[in-house]
């Protein structure tokens, strides 16, 4: 059900929908009416950073720091 909802919203608006069912924890991304399933953390991070760079070229030089789940995210400048 979550995947269909994410896919539907990605067809109707310009969004990147991150889907993580609590039952499996398998990460998927829905964007532009397409669904990418079974993604690992590095793939998701790379995809999101590349999408931000397309929309906001001034942010291409930003550095991001991965954090463990359960901790507050930090951003490096």
C-alpha positions, 0 to 999 in steps of 0.5 A: 500500500505504501508503495502505491501511494508513493508512486501515485504522489510521484506521478502527480507532483515533482517529488522524491518519495522515500518509502520504508515499510516498518515490516521489512525496512527495505528502502524504495524511492518513487519519483516521476511515476517510477519506483526503485526498490531495494536500495541501500543507504549509499544509493539513496544518499547519492540519489538525493544529493544529485537531485538537490544539485539539479534543483539547486546548483549552488548546493553542489559543493555542500558536504553531507555526513551520514549518521547512524539511525537514532541520532540527530543528523548533522550537516558539514559545510 
